[in-house]
Amino acid sequence: MLKGIIAAALSAICYGTLVIFGKIGMTLELTSVRMLTLRFIFAAILLFLFFGIKDIRQLRPTKTMLAKCAFLGIFFYLGQSLMFFRSIEYIPASTASLILYFYPLVVLIISVIFLKEKFRMSSLFSVLLILGGCSLVFFDAFQRSFDIRGIMFAGLSVILFSTYLIVAQIILKNENSTTATFYVTLFTAIGYTVLNGGTGLAGITQQQLALCVALGLIPSALAMWLLYAGLKIIGAAYTSIFSSIEPVMTLILAGIFLGEEIVAFQIFGVILLIAGIIVPNLRLYKKY
């Protein structure tokens, strides 16, 4: 079980670097679309190496799966990732990351309303905790007069990501998760290549290229690989618990590498967000 916990935690740390790399890329004069195009191209290549070399049969899709992954990658994942990167053009990395982490609340609401999932008391308590975290983060954002455009882009990212998770849960129910991960990433890369009018490699500097390779490796391919390693060992519920350190890592990394100020509202907000994710899963501990 320890290996699964470590894998889930390392995955969260890797995901936590995404917004940091994004901010650094902007200082290197990379546009959001160009960065994301190269991020997903390199991620697709690396995922192919991670999964394909181990067992190429995992990457043999059906026509139906290809259609599903194209739909998810081009219509949801592309939009979500673009909105998230646009948000950090206007607001601090830490705030954008915290807003994105409201997605468990949105997923819960959508699941109850549209999928008719049972609403438990533990879920109600979780909602209240997450709402508390949301309130603190938004209060901090408006108190520091952050650009409303950044908050709106981050909010759209939350909605798109939450919808993506629900739709993926429905249409990929009987599909291989490894195969789906690779092809969603691949079709997202294809969508960005079209949107960018090419791969974005023309005229790129060594610094910019290194940044984009790092984006494709650490918060993309490596984060996904570690996530699936954790899921395989300890399951989805425990993985979600230990993955909840992601916003904490983003706060810390933003303070270290970007010099962003960490304030009390953010700290209390992230504590409530993490508690809101852990509470619904407390019943799992009774099994051990």
C-alpha positions in Angstrom: 0.0 0.0 0.0 2.9 2.3 0.8 4.0 2.2 -2.9 0.5 3.3 -4.0 0.5 6.2 -1.5 3.9 7.4 -2.7 2.8 7.1 -6.3 -0.4 9.1 -5.7 1.5 11.8 -3.7 4.2 12.1 -6.4 1.6 12.4 -9.1 0.0 15.3 -7.2 3.3 17.0 -6.8 3.9 16.6 -10.6 0.5 18.0 -11.4 1.2 20.8 -9.0 4.1 22.0 -11.2 1.8 22.6 -14.2 0.8 26.2 -13.4 4.4 27.0 -12.4 5.7 25.9 -15.8 2.9 27.8 -17.4 3.9 31.1 -15.7 7.5 30.6 -16.5 6.7 29.9 -20.1 4.9 33.2 -20.3 8.0 35.0 -19.1 9.8 33.3 -22.0 7.2 34.9 -24.4 5.4 31.7 -25.1 1.7 32.0 -25.8 -0.8 29.7 -24.0 -1.8 28.0 -27.3 1.9 27.4 -28.3 2.8 26.0 -24.9 -0.2 23.7 -24.7 0.4 22.5 -28.3 3.9 21.4 -27.4 2.9 20.1 -24.0 0.4 17.7 -25.4 2.6 16.7 -28.4 5.5 15.8 -26.0 3.1 14.2 -23.5 1.6 12.0 -26.2 5.0 10.9 -27.4 6.1 10.1 -23.8 2.9 8.3 -22.9 3.4 6.1 -26.0 6.9 5.2 -24.8 5.7 4.6 -21.2 2.7 2.4 -22.1 3.6 1.2 -25.6 7.0 -0.3 -24.8 5.6 -2.1 -21.8 2.7 -3.6 -23.7 1.8 -2.2 -27.1 -1.5 -4.1 -27.0 -2.8 -1.6 -24.4 -2.7 1.1 -27.2 -4.7 -0.8 -29.8 -8.0 1.1 -29.9 -11.3 0.3 -31.5 -13.0 2.7 -33.8 -15.6 3.5 -31.1 -12.9 4.3 -28.6 -11.1 6.6 -31.0 -14.3 8.5 -31.6 -14.9 8.8 -27.8 -11.4 10.0 -27.1 -11.5 12.5 -30.0 -14.7 13.9 -28.6 -13.2 14.2 -25.1 -9.8 15.5 -26.1 -10.9 18.1 -28.7 -14.2 19.4 -27.1 -13.4 19.1 -23.4 -9.7 18.7 -22.5 -8.5 21.2 -25.0 -11.0 23.9 -23.8 -10.3 23.2 -20.1 -6.6 23.4 -20.4 -6.8 26.5 -22.5 -9.1 28.3 -20.1 -6.8 27.4 -17.2 -3.7 28.7 -19.0 -5.6 31.9 -20.0 -6.5 32.4 -16.3 -2.9 32.5 -15.2 -2.3 35.4 -17.6 -4.3 37.5 -15.3 -4.2 36.0 -11.8 -1.5 34.4 -9.6 -0.7 30.7 -10.1 -1.7 29.8 -6.6 -5.2 31.3 -6.9 -5.8 29.7 -10.3 -4.8 26.3 -8.9 -7.1 26.7 -5.9 -10.1 27.7 -8.0 -9.5 24.7 -10.3 -9.6 22.5 -7.2 -13.3 23.3 -6.7 -14.0 20.7 -9.3 -14.9 18.0 -6.7 -17.9 20.1 -5.6 -19.0 20.7 -9.2 -18.7 17.0 -10.0 -20.7 16.1 -7.0 -23.5 18.5 -7.9 -23.6 17.3 -11.5 -23.6 13.7 -10.4 -26.5 14.2 -8.0 -28.6 16.2 -10.4 -28.0 14.5 -13.7 -26.7 11.0 -12.8 -29.1 10.6 -9.9 -26.4 9.5 -7.5 -27.3 9.1 -3.9 -26.5 12.2 -1.8 -25.0 11.1 1.5 -24.6 13.1 4.7 -20.9 12.8 4.4 -21.2 14.4 1.0 -23.2 17.3 2.5 -20.4 17.9 5.0 -17.9 17.7 2.2 -19.8 20.3 0.2 -19.9 22.7 3.1 -16.2 22.4 3.6 -15.4 22.9 -0.1 -17.8 25.9 -0.2 -15.9 27.3 2.8 -12.7 26.9 1.0 -14.2 28.5 -2.2 -15.4 31.5 -0.2 -12.0 32.1 1.3 -10.2 31.8 -2.0 -12.6 34.1 -3.8 -12.6 36.6 -0.9 -8.8 36.7 -1.1 -9.0 37.1 -4.9 -11.4 40.0 -4.7 -9.7 41.6 -1.7 -6.4 41.8 -3.6 -8.3 43.2 -6.7 -7.3 40.4 -9.0 -8.3 40.8 -12.6 -11.9 39.5 -13.1 -10.9 38.0 -16.4 -8.6 35.5 -14.7 -11.2 34.5 -12.2 -13.7 34.0 -15.1 -11.3 31.9 -17.1 -10.5 29.8 -14.1 -14.2 29.3 -13.4 -14.8 28.1 -17.0 -11.9 25.7 -16.6 -13.6 24.2 -13.5 -16.9 23.8 -15.3 -15.2 22.2 -18.4 -13.0 19.9 -16.3 -15.9 18.8 -14.1 -18.1 18.1 -17.2 -15.2 16.2 -18.8 -14.9 13.9 -15.8 -18.6 13.1 -15.8 -18.8 12.6 -19.6 -15.6 10.5 -19.5 -17.1 8.4 -16.6 -20.1 7.7 -18.8 -18.7 7.0 -22.2 -15.5 5.3 -21.1 -17.1 3.0 -18.6 -16.1 -0.2 -20.3 -12.9 1.0 -21.9 -9.2 0.5 -20.9 -8.2 3.5 -18.9 -4.5 3.4 -20.1 -5.6 3.3 -23.8 -8.1 6.2 -23.2 -5.5 8.3 -21.5 -3.1 8.0 -24.4 -5.7 8.8 -27.1 -7.4 11.6 -25.2 -3.9 13.2 -24.9 -3.1 12.5 -28.6 -6.4 14.0 -29.9 -5.9 17.0 -27.6 -2.4 17.5 -29.2 -4.0 17.2 -32.6 -6.7 19.8 -31.7 -4.0 22.2 -30.5 -1.8 21.7 -33.5 -4.8 22.7 -35.7 -5.6 25.7 -33.4 -2.0 26.8 -33.4 -1.6 26.4 -37.1 1.3 24.0 -36.7 3.4 22.3 -34.0 5.0 25.5 -32.8 8.5 24.2 -33.1 9.5 26.7 -35.8 11.8 29.4 -34.4 11.6 28.0 -30.9 14.6 28.8 -28.6 16.4 26.2 -26.5 14.9 27.6 -23.3 11.4 27.5 -24.7 11.9 24.0 -26.0 13.2 22.8 -22.6 10.2 24.4 -20.9 7.7 22.7 -23.2 9.5 19.3 -22.9 9.2 19.7 -19.1 5.5 20.5 -19.4 5.0 17.3 -21.5 7.0 15.2 -19.0 6.4 16.3 -15.4 2.8 17.6 -15.1 1.6 15.4 -18.0 3.1 12.0 -18.9 4.9 11.4 -15.6 1.9 12.7 -13.5 -0.5 10.4 -15.4 1.8 7.4 -15.2 2.2 7.8 -11.4 -1.6 8.4 -11.1 -2.4 5.1 -12.8 0.3 3.3 -10.7 -1.5 4.6 -7.6 -4.9 3.7 -8.8 -3.7 0.1 -9.5 -2.3 -0.4 -6.0 -4.7 1.5 -3.7 -7.8 2.3 -5.8 -9.5 5.5 -6.8 -10.8 6.6 -3.4 -7.4 6.5 -1.6 -5.6 7.9 -4.6 -8.0 10.9 -4.5 -7.2 11.5 -0.8 -3.4 11.5 -1.2 -3.7 13.4 -4.5 -5.3 16.3 -2.6 -1.9 17.6 -1.6 -1.7 19.1 -5.2 -3.0 22.6 -4.3 -0.6 22.7 -1.3 2.3 21.9 -3.5 1.3 24.6 -6.0 1.1 27.1 -3.2 4.6 26.2 -2.0 6.1 26.0 -5.5 4.5 29.4 -6.5 6.0 31.0 -3.4 9.5 29.5 -4.1 9.8 29.8 -7.8 7.4 32.7 -8.7 7.8 34.7 -5.5 4.0 34.8 -5.0 2.8 35.9 -1.6 1.0 33.1 0.4 -1.7 34.7 2.7 -3.8 33.3 5.5 -7.0 33.1 3.4 -5.2 30.8 0.9 -3.9 28.5 3.6 -7.3 28.2 5.4 -9.0 27.8 2.0 -6.7 24.9 0.9 -7.2 23.2 4.3 -11.0 23.3 3.9 -10.7 22.1 0.3 -8.5 19.1 1.3 -10.8 18.3 4.2 -13.8 18.4 1.8 -12.1 15.8 -0.4 -11.0 13.5 2.5 -14.3 13.5 4.5 -16.4 11.5 2.1 -13.8 8.8 2.1 -13.3 8.4 5.8 -15.6 5.4 5.8 -12.8 3.5 3.9 -10.7 3.5 7.0 -13.2 1.3 8.8 -12.2 -1.5 6.4 -8.7 -1.6 7.6 
